[in-house]
Amino acid sequence: MIDLTLITTHFCDFSWIKVWIEQICKTTEKSAIREILIIDQDRLEISRKKIQGLEPRIRVLQYPKSEAHFAIMEHDHPAVLNAAVLEAQGKYICIFDSDAHPVSSNWLNKCDHLLQNYDAILAKEISGTNLSHPCFMLFKHEHTQIPLTFDDKTFTEGMDTGRLIASQLKNANQRVYLAEPTPAFSGYWGSIYIESIYHHGQGSFHGGGPRLTAQTNWANKYFRKRVINNRTYTLSFFRKVQYSIIMFLLYGMKRRFIKLIESFLGHR
């Protein structure tokens, strides 16, 4: 596959963007990439310069803040994706969440193989649904004319970013491959798609509003360190034991304490 536009979004956590561009450059043939677009949702000059300094091929996009989306979601991820895909110039458009990236150099070959029988490849939100997830999407430039809208039913039904892109493509008679998530980190955290793309989940929410930061618990941060510091997506036996002990100390003792309090109050 050649003539590829890669798109991701920087949102609060610069470490994820650094990992993303390093993994893209490490796993993707330079000749396959037409352009790299990174949407800066911090909307600051200092963040624009930091992102641009990671790789000469990057073009940083900054869009006006959508207050309507922020009022509902505390971010405007779907609005900026709507705008960015219209700026893409490649024959194929590939979207990643900032905390999603290739983990092996055969990711594009796997996509090429799938595109022999499908028109688009989208990450499935969770098993058992037909909803798509913007952590990984690969479709043709011509699909933007359908059009594809990442905030479809956001305002009417509270639908999250890009969950109906698969439906929009199917309604346009396009063959869609919905990639099933398989567990990363021995089933404790994260997902792997088509055996070659990792998605962390809520990776960059720690800098958002209260609703977003509430989703970045201790476990999220524990596995974030494994990815960012070590580029690993599995747990050794030692790490499994360590994680289990910490989880017990943090949550097992907490549950016992709550039950003790409830028992005490129940006898008053």
VEXKEBA-436381 format. One record per residue (C-alpha): residue in three letters; residue number from 0; x, y, z. Coordinates in steps of 0.001 Angstrom, whole numbers, plus 500000, padded with zeros to 6 digits. Layout:
BEGIN
{ALA NUM {X Y Z}},
...
This chain:
BEGIN
{MET 0 {500000 500000 500000}},
{ILE 1 {501290 503448 499063}},
{ASP 2 {500008 507032 499158}},
{LEU 3 {498864 506925 502759}},
{THR 4 {497699 509848 504896}},
{LEU 5 {498225 509128 508591}},
{ILE 6 {496131 511090 511087}},
{THR 7 {496219 511207 514864}},
{THR 8 {495248 513670 517569}},
{HIS 9 {497409 515120 520311}},
{PHE 10 {495345 515593 523451}},
{CYS 11 {497115 516601 526670}},
{ASP 12 {499669 513778 526856}},
{PHE 13 {502756 514459 524711}},
{SER 14 {504351 511117 525629}},
{TRP 15 {501746 509197 523636}},
{ILE 16 {502368 511296 520518}},
{LYS 17 {506112 510715 520846}},
{VAL 18 {505562 506955 521035}},
{TRP 19 {503111 507102 518134}},
{ILE 20 {505453 508848 515712}},
{GLU 21 {508398 506649 516744}},
{GLN 22 {506369 503498 516108}},
{ILE 23 {505037 504811 512794}},
{CYS 24 {508560 505588 511575}},
{LYS 25 {509863 502252 512886}},
{THR 26 {507173 500020 511380}},
{THR 27 {506129 501771 508160}},
{GLU 28 {508015 502047 504880}},
{LYS 29 {508807 505692 504239}},
{SER 30 {507685 505383 500611}},
{ALA 31 {504179 504347 501724}},
{ILE 32 {503500 507593 503577}},
{ARG 33 {502343 510638 501675}},
{GLU 34 {501744 512802 504750}},
{ILE 35 {501448 512724 508523}},
{LEU 36 {498759 514949 510037}},
{ILE 37 {498662 515510 513788}},
{ILE 38 {495736 517470 515175}},
{ASP 39 {496797 519527 518183}},
{GLN 40 {493814 519779 520504}},
{ASP 41 {495853 521691 523078}},
{ARG 42 {495732 524544 520559}},
{LEU 43 {498922 526125 521908}},
{GLU 44 {501926 527391 520004}},
{ILE 45 {504306 525579 522345}},
{SER 46 {502605 522233 521715}},
{ARG 47 {502574 522869 517965}},
{LYS 48 {506339 523400 518011}},
{LYS 49 {506955 520313 520156}},
{ILE 50 {504915 518118 517833}},
{GLN 51 {506473 519561 514693}},
{GLY 52 {509934 518911 516130}},
{LEU 53 {509320 515159 516318}},
{GLU 54 {509505 514479 512571}},
{PRO 55 {509950 516741 509490}},
{ARG 56 {507046 515087 507620}},
{ILE 57 {504503 516077 510263}},
{ARG 58 {501942 518755 509462}},
{VAL 59 {500298 520084 512619}},
{LEU 60 {496625 521003 512371}},
{GLN 61 {494920 523327 514833}},
{TYR 62 {491182 523958 514584}},
{PRO 63 {488952 526375 516503}},
{LYS 64 {487429 524855 519608}},
{SER 65 {483906 523477 519153}},
{GLU 66 {482056 524653 522230}},
{ALA 67 {479009 522558 521308}},
{HIS 68 {481040 519337 521461}},
{PHE 69 {482861 520375 524629}},
{ALA 70 {479541 520983 526366}},
{ILE 71 {478605 517349 525827}},
{MET 72 {481923 515469 525754}},
{GLU 73 {484562 517712 527416}},
{HIS 74 {486486 517446 524128}},
{ASP 75 {485804 517953 520422}},
{HIS 76 {487588 514933 518979}},
{PRO 77 {484809 514170 516456}},
{ALA 78 {484717 517749 515195}},
{VAL 79 {488447 517901 514467}},
{LEU 80 {488384 514496 512758}},
{ASN 81 {485551 515715 510537}},
{ALA 82 {487788 518580 509453}},
{ALA 83 {491070 516661 509185}},
{VAL 84 {489857 513917 506828}},
{LEU 85 {488824 516635 504374}},
{GLU 86 {492410 517920 504365}},
{ALA 87 {493898 514492 503672}},
{GLN 88 {495528 514104 500257}},
{GLY 89 {496506 510430 500228}},
{LYS 90 {494659 507694 498344}},
{TYR 91 {494135 505970 501695}},
{ILE 92 {493429 507603 505053}},
{CYS 93 {494540 505896 508249}},
{ILE 94 {493356 507249 511609}},
{PHE 95 {494847 506356 514985}},
{ASP 96 {494018 507462 518500}},
{SER 97 {497076 509036 520108}},
{ASP 98 {497376 506011 522411}},
{ALA 99 {497128 503515 519543}},
{HIS 100 {500018 502548 517285}},
{PRO 101 {501534 499721 515224}},
{VAL 102 {503608 497243 517208}},
{SER 103 {505051 495265 514298}},
{SER 104 {506366 496037 510844}},
{ASN 105 {503810 493817 509109}},
{TRP 106 {500788 495926 510076}},
{LEU 107 {500494 497494 506634}},
{ASN 108 {500951 494146 504890}},
{LYS 109 {498083 492756 506967}},
{CYS 110 {495951 495705 505914}},
{ASP 111 {496905 495186 502261}},
{HIS 112 {495817 491562 502518}},
{LEU 113 {492449 492472 504040}},
{LEU 114 {491821 495166 501438}},
{GLN 115 {491844 492519 498737}},
{ASN 116 {488369 491564 499991}},
{TYR 117 {487234 494701 501848}},
{ASP 118 {486980 498421 501153}},
{ALA 119 {487759 499618 504684}},
{ILE 120 {489235 498304 507938}},
{LEU 121 {487901 499618 511236}},
{ALA 122 {488567 498679 514835}},
{LYS 123 {485482 497264 516525}},
{GLU 124 {484571 499068 519731}},
{ILE 125 {483976 495854 521702}},
{SER 126 {483177 492286 520753}},
{GLY 127 {479503 491640 520163}},
{THR 128 {478715 495051 518655}},
{ASN 129 {478788 496546 515174}},
{LEU 130 {480147 499865 516414}},
{SER 131 {483491 501141 515163}},
{HIS 132 {486211 502823 517204}},
{PRO 133 {488501 505638 516000}},
{CYS 134 {491557 504096 517663}},
{PHE 135 {492232 502569 514225}},
{MET 136 {490479 503210 510923}},
{LEU 137 {491701 502712 507361}},
{PHE 138 {489552 503736 504406}},
{LYS 139 {489839 505267 500950}},
{HIS 140 {489994 508984 500310}},
{GLU 141 {486891 508695 498140}},
{HIS 142 {484938 507570 501207}},
{THR 143 {485099 511087 502614}},
{GLN 144 {482540 512045 499967}},
{ILE 145 {479876 509715 501453}},
{PRO 146 {480321 511775 503707}},
{LEU 147 {481821 510277 506854}},
{THR 148 {480819 512138 510014}},
{PHE 149 {482496 511342 513323}},
{ASP 150 {479812 513058 515395}},
{ASP 151 {476884 511143 513922}},
{LYS 152 {474172 511032 516643}},
{THR 153 {476485 512676 519185}},
{PHE 154 {474019 515460 519901}},
{THR 155 {470843 513383 519638}},
{GLU 156 {471835 510101 521311}},
{GLY 157 {475156 510826 522996}},
{MET 158 {477060 508587 520563}},
{ASP 159 {480823 508717 521087}},
{THR 160 {483411 509630 518442}},
{GLY 161 {483242 507666 515196}},
{ARG 162 {481115 504802 516509}},
{LEU 163 {478880 504909 513419}},
{ILE 164 {481545 505191 510720}},
{ALA 165 {481164 501471 509977}},
{SER 166 {477422 501915 509503}},
{GLN 167 {477940 504915 507224}},
{LEU 168 {480300 502910 505020}},
{LYS 169 {478003 499887 504931}},
{ASN 170 {475032 502069 504037}},
{ALA 171 {477097 503268 501073}},
{ASN 172 {477510 499624 499982}},
{GLN 173 {481134 499420 501070}},
{ARG 174 {482607 496186 502402}},
{VAL 175 {483788 496812 505962}},
{TYR 176 {486143 494629 507972}},
{LEU 177 {485477 495209 511676}},
{ALA 178 {488635 494089 513463}},
{GLU 179 {487986 492286 516736}},
{PRO 180 {489960 493465 519785}},
{THR 181 {492079 490797 521445}},
{PRO 182 {493531 491280 524948}},
{ALA 183 {496942 492840 525495}},
{PHE 184 {499010 492526 528675}},
{SER 185 {497823 488964 529330}},
{GLY 186 {494235 490167 529431}},
{TYR 187 {494804 492754 532157}},
{TRP 188 {494787 495891 529984}},
{GLY 189 {494556 497216 526437}},
{SER 190 {493677 495660 523089}},
{ILE 191 {495461 494386 519998}},
{TYR 192 {493902 494619 516539}},
{ILE 193 {494869 492498 513508}},
{GLU 194 {497758 491143 515594}},
{SER 195 {499764 494298 515011}},
{ILE 196 {498100 497439 516413}},
{TYR 197 {497874 498290 520108}},
{HIS 198 {495224 500471 521730}},
{HIS 199 {495643 501546 525336}},
{GLY 200 {492291 503187 526047}},
{GLN 201 {491736 506571 527754}},
{GLY 202 {495477 507032 527430}},
{SER 203 {495522 510796 527137}},
{PHE 204 {492529 511656 529315}},
{HIS 205 {494604 512612 532357}},
{GLY 206 {494802 516208 531153}},
{GLY 207 {491112 516591 530368}},
{GLY 208 {488129 517644 532438}},
{PRO 209 {486729 515806 535480}},
{ARG 210 {484750 513248 533453}},
{LEU 211 {487833 512298 531459}},
{THR 212 {490379 512249 534279}},
{ALA 213 {488059 509989 536283}},
{GLN 214 {488723 507289 533657}},
{THR 215 {492490 507262 534166}},
{ASN 216 {492794 505011 537196}},
{TRP 217 {495913 503486 538698}},
{ALA 218 {495873 500481 536336}},
{ASN 219 {495763 502770 533293}},
{LYS 220 {498890 504547 534506}},
{TYR 221 {500654 501289 535449}},
{PHE 222 {500343 499857 531933}},
{ARG 223 {501046 503239 530368}},
{LYS 224 {504532 503046 531891}},
{ARG 225 {505049 499580 530400}},
{VAL 226 {504233 500881 526919}},
{ILE 227 {505939 504259 527009}},
{ASN 228 {509081 503259 528888}},
{ASN 229 {509591 499706 527610}},
{ARG 230 {507457 499304 524456}},
{THR 231 {506084 496080 525836}},
{TYR 232 {502520 494781 525544}},
{THR 233 {502700 491615 527628}},
{LEU 234 {503401 490904 531297}},
{SER 235 {506185 488664 532519}},
{PHE 236 {505444 486268 535371}},
{PHE 237 {507099 488663 537805}},
{ARG 238 {504995 491591 536555}},
{LYS 239 {501793 489532 536836}},
{VAL 240 {502581 488760 540459}},
{GLN 241 {503534 492377 541146}},
{TYR 242 {500350 493682 539536}},
{SER 243 {498130 491205 541411}},
{ILE 244 {499682 492134 544764}},
{ILE 245 {499282 495860 544148}},
{MET 246 {495693 495448 542976}},
{PHE 247 {494878 493464 546108}},
{LEU 248 {496461 496074 548347}},
{LEU 249 {494702 498919 546571}},
{TYR 250 {491262 497426 546017}},
{GLY 251 {490996 494220 548032}},
{MET 252 {491750 495971 551316}},
{LYS 253 {489507 498856 550263}},
{ARG 254 {486550 496516 549694}},
{ARG 255 {487129 494854 553065}},
{PHE 256 {487199 498248 554763}},
{ILE 257 {483942 499263 553053}},
{LYS 258 {482258 496026 554115}},
{LEU 259 {483462 496588 557677}},
{ILE 260 {481983 500094 557716}},
{GLU 261 {478716 498858 556197}},
{SER 262 {478527 496118 558809}},
{PHE 263 {479188 498615 561590}},
{LEU 264 {476516 501016 560329}},
{GLY 265 {474072 498162 559875}},
{HIS 266 {474251 497303 563558}},
{ARG 267 {473697 500821 564797}},
